[in-house]
Amino acid sequence: MASTFSKWLVDPKKNPLAAIHKKSLSARLRNYGLRYDDLHDPMYDLDVKEALNRLPREIVDARIQRLKRAMDLSMKHQYLPEDLQAMQTPFRSYLQEMLALVKREKAEREALGALPLYQRTIP
């Protein structure tokens, strides 16, 4: 029962509050020209770091360029022009498929008892 409730809670097609949140988030991402996948931090999650390493260089470069532009606009207290905001696609995913693959590989390695590919170390 809890899993069906949690699925309903985050599904914008079924829950009107989730739809409002998605619309609000979309507007905020469009203001800076970001995509939702740009919000993942590779320093926080090593699976994200591995997924970014596996993506083609052009996609990673585009991500870095979007993040730099967003930081620049934020520092200037400005938003993208309206015509550029209309062209943005904040929920087009480029990272989720690779991230799911990395997580499946990690779970498979753990199930087989193999050592992890990467570990967080404290310098």
MARLO-518478 format. One record per atom (N, C-alpha, C): atom name; x, y, z; residue in one letter. Coordinates in nm, 3 decimals. Layout:
<recs>
> CA:X:Y:Z:A
...
</recs>
This chain:
<recs>
> N:0.082:-0.118:0.000:M
> CA:0.000:0.000:0.000:M
> C:0.087:0.126:0.000:M
> N:0.195:0.122:0.075:A
> CA:0.283:0.240:0.082:A
> C:0.348:0.268:-0.053:A
> N:0.383:0.162:-0.125:S
> CA:0.448:0.184:-0.254:S
> C:0.350:0.242:-0.356:S
> N:0.223:0.199:-0.353:T
> CA:0.126:0.255:-0.446:T
> C:0.097:0.401:-0.411:T
> N:0.093:0.430:-0.283:F
> CA:0.073:0.570:-0.243:F
> C:0.190:0.657:-0.284:F
> N:0.313:0.608:-0.266:S
> CA:0.430:0.688:-0.303:S
> C:0.438:0.706:-0.455:S
> N:0.397:0.604:-0.531:K
> CA:0.394:0.619:-0.677:K
> C:0.291:0.724:-0.717:K
> N:0.175:0.721:-0.653:W
> CA:0.072:0.819:-0.683:W
> C:0.118:0.960:-0.645:W
> N:0.188:0.970:-0.533:L
> CA:0.231:1.099:-0.481:L
> C:0.324:1.173:-0.576:L
> N:0.413:1.102:-0.646:V
> CA:0.513:1.167:-0.731:V
> C:0.475:1.165:-0.879:V
> N:0.363:1.107:-0.915:D
> CA:0.323:1.099:-1.056:D
> C:0.243:1.223:-1.093:D
> N:0.298:1.310:-1.180:P
> CA:0.227:1.434:-1.216:P
> C:0.099:1.409:-1.295:P
> N:0.086:1.290:-1.355:K
> CA:-0.035:1.261:-1.432:K
> C:-0.153:1.230:-1.340:K
> N:-0.126:1.185:-1.218:K
> CA:-0.232:1.146:-1.126:K
> C:-0.249:1.243:-1.011:K
> N:-0.142:1.302:-0.964:N
> CA:-0.148:1.391:-0.848:N
> C:-0.138:1.536:-0.895:N
> N:-0.239:1.617:-0.870:P
> CA:-0.233:1.757:-0.915:P
> C:-0.122:1.837:-0.848:P
> N:-0.087:1.804:-0.724:L
> CA:0.023:1.876:-0.658:L
> C:0.158:1.845:-0.725:L
> N:0.176:1.721:-0.766:A
> CA:0.298:1.685:-0.838:A
> C:0.305:1.756:-0.972:A
> N:0.190:1.773:-1.038:A
> CA:0.186:1.843:-1.166:A
> C:0.222:1.991:-1.147:A
> N:0.172:2.050:-1.040:I
> CA:0.206:2.191:-1.011:I
> C:0.355:2.203:-0.982:I
> N:0.409:2.110:-0.904:H
> CA:0.552:2.113:-0.873:H
> C:0.636:2.096:-1.000:H
> N:0.597:2.006:-1.088:K
> CA:0.672:1.985:-1.212:K
> C:0.668:2.109:-1.300:K
> N:0.553:2.173:-1.307:K
> CA:0.541:2.296:-1.387:K
> C:0.628:2.407:-1.330:K
> N:0.629:2.420:-1.198:S
> CA:0.711:2.522:-1.132:S
> C:0.860:2.494:-1.152:S
> N:0.898:2.368:-1.138:L
> CA:1.038:2.329:-1.158:L
> C:1.081:2.352:-1.303:L
> N:0.992:2.320:-1.395:S
> CA:1.021:2.341:-1.537:S
> C:1.045:2.489:-1.566:S
> N:0.963:2.574:-1.510:A
> CA:0.980:2.718:-1.531:A
> C:1.113:2.767:-1.474:A
> N:1.150:2.717:-1.356:R
> CA:1.276:2.760:-1.295:R
> C:1.397:2.710:-1.374:R
> N:1.388:2.588:-1.426:L
> CA:1.499:2.536:-1.507:L
> C:1.510:2.610:-1.639:L
> N:1.396:2.644:-1.699:R
> CA:1.398:2.719:-1.825:R
> C:1.459:2.858:-1.807:R
> N:1.438:2.919:-1.691:N
> CA:1.494:3.052:-1.665:N
> C:1.645:3.054:-1.684:N
> N:1.710:2.944:-1.649:Y
> CA:1.855:2.938:-1.658:Y
> C:1.905:2.848:-1.771:Y
> N:1.815:2.783:-1.843:G
> CA:1.856:2.698:-1.954:G
> C:1.913:2.565:-1.910:G
> N:1.867:2.512:-1.798:L
> CA:1.917:2.385:-1.746:L
> C:1.822:2.271:-1.777:L
> N:1.874:2.151:-1.766:R
> CA:1.792:2.030:-1.772:R
> C:1.793:1.968:-1.632:R
> N:1.692:1.885:-1.606:Y
> CA:1.680:1.823:-1.474:Y
> C:1.803:1.737:-1.443:Y
> N:1.857:1.669:-1.544:D
> CA:1.974:1.584:-1.522:D
> C:2.099:1.664:-1.487:D
> N:2.100:1.793:-1.519:D
> CA:2.215:1.877:-1.484:D
> C:2.227:1.896:-1.334:D
> N:2.120:1.871:-1.261:L
> CA:2.120:1.893:-1.116:L
> C:2.191:1.782:-1.038:L
> N:2.220:1.670:-1.104:H
> CA:2.292:1.561:-1.037:H
> C:2.438:1.603:-1.014:H
> N:2.486:1.578:-0.893:D
> CA:2.622:1.619:-0.856:D
> C:2.715:1.499:-0.860:D
> N:2.816:1.499:-0.949:P
> CA:2.908:1.385:-0.954:P
> C:3.000:1.373:-0.833:P
> N:3.016:1.479:-0.756:M
> CA:3.098:1.471:-0.637:M
> C:3.022:1.407:-0.521:M
> N:2.890:1.411:-0.527:Y
> CA:2.807:1.355:-0.421:Y
> C:2.780:1.207:-0.443:Y
> N:2.754:1.169:-0.568:D
> CA:2.717:1.032:-0.601:D
> C:2.817:0.977:-0.703:D
> N:2.891:0.876:-0.664:L
> CA:2.992:0.820:-0.754:L
> C:2.930:0.747:-0.872:L
> N:2.806:0.702:-0.860:D
> CA:2.739:0.642:-0.974:D
> C:2.714:0.746:-1.083:D
> N:2.680:0.867:-1.044:V
> CA:2.661:0.976:-1.141:V
> C:2.794:1.008:-1.208:V
> N:2.901:1.009:-1.130:K
> CA:3.033:1.036:-1.187:K
> C:3.070:0.930:-1.291:K
> N:3.045:0.805:-1.260:E
> CA:3.075:0.696:-1.354:E
> C:2.987:0.706:-1.478:E
> N:2.859:0.739:-1.461:A
> CA:2.769:0.754:-1.575:A
> C:2.814:0.869:-1.665:A
> N:2.858:0.980:-1.606:L
> CA:2.908:1.092:-1.686:L
> C:3.035:1.056:-1.761:L
> N:3.120:0.973:-1.699:N
> CA:3.242:0.930:-1.766:N
> C:3.212:0.843:-1.887:N
> N:3.101:0.771:-1.885:R
> CA:3.066:0.682:-1.995:R
> C:2.991:0.751:-2.108:R
> N:2.939:0.869:-2.083:L
> CA:2.866:0.941:-2.187:L
> C:2.962:0.997:-2.292:L
> N:2.913:1.022:-2.414:P
> CA:2.998:1.084:-2.516:P
> C:3.043:1.224:-2.473:P
> N:3.159:1.262:-2.518:R
> CA:3.220:1.389:-2.476:R
> C:3.132:1.510:-2.511:R
> N:3.061:1.504:-2.626:E
> CA:2.978:1.618:-2.668:E
> C:2.865:1.644:-2.568:E
> N:2.808:1.537:-2.514:I
> CA:2.697:1.551:-2.419:I
> C:2.749:1.610:-2.288:I
> N:2.865:1.565:-2.244:V
> CA:2.923:1.616:-2.120:V
> C:2.964:1.763:-2.139:V
> N:3.019:1.797:-2.254:D
> CA:3.056:1.936:-2.280:D
> C:2.933:2.027:-2.283:D
> N:2.823:1.978:-2.342:A
> CA:2.700:2.057:-2.344:A
> C:2.648:2.078:-2.201:A
> N:2.660:1.977:-2.117:R
> CA:2.618:1.987:-1.978:R
> C:2.700:2.092:-1.904:R
> N:2.831:2.087:-1.923:I
> CA:2.919:2.183:-1.857:I
> C:2.888:2.325:-1.905:I
> N:2.861:2.340:-2.034:Q
> CA:2.828:2.472:-2.089:Q
> C:2.697:2.524:-2.030:Q
> N:2.597:2.437:-2.016:R
> CA:2.470:2.479:-1.955:R
> C:2.491:2.522:-1.810:R
> N:2.573:2.447:-1.736:L
> CA:2.599:2.483:-1.596:L
> C:2.674:2.615:-1.585:L
> N:2.771:2.637:-1.672:K
> CA:2.845:2.765:-1.670:K
> C:2.753:2.882:-1.702:K
> N:2.667:2.863:-1.805:R
> CA:2.574:2.969:-1.842:R
> C:2.479:2.999:-1.727:R
> N:2.430:2.895:-1.660:A
> CA:2.337:2.915:-1.548:A
> C:2.405:2.989:-1.433:A
> N:2.530:2.954:-1.403:M
> CA:2.602:3.024:-1.296:M
> C:2.626:3.170:-1.334:M
> N:2.659:3.195:-1.460:D
> CA:2.681:3.331:-1.506:D
> C:2.553:3.414:-1.496:D
> N:2.441:3.358:-1.542:L
> CA:2.314:3.430:-1.533:L
> C:2.274:3.453:-1.387:L
> N:2.299:3.356:-1.301:S
> CA:2.264:3.371:-1.161:S
> C:2.347:3.482:-1.095:S
> N:2.475:3.487:-1.127:M
> CA:2.561:3.591:-1.069:M
> C:2.520:3.730:-1.117:M
> N:2.468:3.739:-1.239:K
> CA:2.425:3.867:-1.294:K
> C:2.280:3.901:-1.256:K
> N:2.214:3.811:-1.183:H
> CA:2.073:3.828:-1.146:H
> C:1.986:3.849:-1.269:H
> N:2.009:3.766:-1.370:Q
> CA:1.933:3.773:-1.494:Q
> C:1.880:3.635:-1.529:Q
> N:1.788:3.632:-1.624:Y
> CA:1.736:3.507:-1.679:Y
> C:1.766:3.504:-1.829:Y
> N:1.750:3.386:-1.888:L
> CA:1.762:3.375:-2.033:L
> C:1.654:3.460:-2.099:L
> N:1.680:3.511:-2.218:P
> CA:1.572:3.581:-2.291:P
> C:1.454:3.487:-2.316:P
> N:1.335:3.545:-2.329:E
> CA:1.214:3.467:-2.344:E
> C:1.218:3.373:-2.465:E
> N:1.277:3.419:-2.576:D
> CA:1.280:3.334:-2.696:D
> C:1.369:3.212:-2.674:D
> N:1.478:3.226:-2.597:L
> CA:1.562:3.111:-2.565:L
> C:1.498:3.021:-2.460:L
> N:1.423:3.080:-2.369:Q
> CA:1.353:2.998:-2.269:Q
> C:1.250:2.908:-2.335:Q
> N:1.186:2.957:-2.440:A
> CA:1.085:2.878:-2.509:A
> C:1.146:2.757:-2.579:A
> N:1.274:2.765:-2.613:M
> CA:1.341:2.655:-2.684:M
> C:1.394:2.547:-2.589:M
> N:1.397:2.574:-2.459:Q
> CA:1.456:2.481:-2.363:Q
> C:1.368:2.359:-2.341:Q
> N:1.434:2.245:-2.317:T
> CA:1.364:2.119:-2.287:T
> C:1.417:2.066:-2.154:T
> N:1.361:2.114:-2.041:P
> CA:1.419:2.080:-1.911:P
> C:1.406:1.934:-1.870:P
> N:1.311:1.862:-1.925:F
> CA:1.293:1.724:-1.881:F
> C:1.335:1.622:-1.987:F
> N:1.412:1.665:-2.088:R
> CA:1.470:1.569:-2.182:R
> C:1.593:1.509:-2.115:R
> N:1.588:1.381:-2.093:S
> CA:1.692:1.314:-2.016:S
> C:1.808:1.270:-2.104:S
> N:1.928:1.287:-2.054:Y
> CA:2.046:1.236:-2.122:Y
> C:2.129:1.147:-2.029:Y
> N:2.098:1.148:-1.902:L
> CA:2.180:1.079:-1.803:L
> C:2.111:0.957:-1.742:L
> N:1.979:0.954:-1.740:Q
> CA:1.906:0.852:-1.664:Q
> C:1.931:0.711:-1.714:Q
> N:1.938:0.691:-1.846:E
> CA:1.960:0.556:-1.898:E
> C:2.097:0.502:-1.857:E
> N:2.200:0.584:-1.872:M
> CA:2.334:0.542:-1.835:M
> C:2.346:0.523:-1.684:M
> N:2.280:0.609:-1.608:L
> CA:2.282:0.597:-1.462:L
> C:2.213:0.468:-1.417:L
> N:2.104:0.433:-1.482:A
> CA:2.035:0.307:-1.449:A
> C:2.124:0.188:-1.482:A
> N:2.197:0.195:-1.593:L
> CA:2.289:0.088:-1.631:L
> C:2.401:0.073:-1.529:L
> N:2.458:0.184:-1.484:V
> CA:2.565:0.181:-1.385:V
> C:2.514:0.122:-1.253:V
> N:2.393:0.161:-1.212:K
> CA:2.337:0.108:-1.088:K
> C:2.308:-0.042:-1.099:K
> N:2.261:-0.087:-1.216:R
> CA:2.238:-0.230:-1.235:R
> C:2.369:-0.307:-1.230:R
> N:2.473:-0.253:-1.293:E
> CA:2.604:-0.319:-1.289:E
> C:2.658:-0.325:-1.146:E
> N:2.639:-0.217:-1.072:K
> CA:2.685:-0.214:-0.933:K
> C:2.611:-0.318:-0.849:K
> N:2.478:-0.328:-0.867:A
> CA:2.400:-0.427:-0.793:A
> C:2.440:-0.569:-0.832:A
> N:2.471:-0.591:-0.960:E
> CA:2.513:-0.723:-1.005:E
> C:2.648:-0.760:-0.943:E
> N:2.740:-0.664:-0.939:R
> CA:2.870:-0.690:-0.878:R
> C:2.855:-0.723:-0.730:R
> N:2.768:-0.652:-0.661:E
> CA:2.746:-0.680:-0.518:E
> C:2.682:-0.817:-0.499:E
> N:2.590:-0.853:-0.589:A
> CA:2.524:-0.983:-0.579:A
> C:2.622:-1.098:-0.602:A
> N:2.721:-1.076:-0.689:L
> CA:2.820:-1.179:-0.717:L
> C:2.934:-1.180:-0.616:L
> N:2.937:-1.080:-0.529:G
> CA:3.041:-1.074:-0.426:G
> C:3.172:-1.015:-0.474:G
> N:3.171:-0.947:-0.587:A
> CA:3.293:-0.885:-0.640:A
> C:3.319:-0.752:-0.568:A
> N:3.442:-0.707:-0.578:L
> CA:3.478:-0.579:-0.519:L
> C:3.416:-0.466:-0.600:L
> N:3.380:-0.355:-0.535:P
> CA:3.324:-0.242:-0.610:P
> C:3.429:-0.181:-0.702:P
> N:3.381:-0.122:-0.812:L
> CA:3.472:-0.060:-0.907:L
> C:3.535:0.067:-0.852:L
> N:3.463:0.136:-0.765:Y
> CA:3.513:0.261:-0.711:Y
> C:3.465:0.273:-0.567:Y
> N:3.549:0.334:-0.487:Q
> CA:3.516:0.357:-0.347:Q
> C:3.553:0.499:-0.312:Q
> N:3.476:0.558:-0.225:R
> CA:3.507:0.692:-0.180:R
> C:3.619:0.683:-0.078:R
> N:3.723:0.762:-0.098:T
> CA:3.836:0.761:-0.005:T
> C:3.850:0.900:0.056:T
> N:3.898:0.902:0.176:I
> CA:3.920:1.028:0.245:I
> C:4.070:1.059:0.235:I
> N:4.104:1.174:0.176:P
> CA:4.247:1.206:0.160:P
> C:4.317:1.233:0.291:P
</recs>
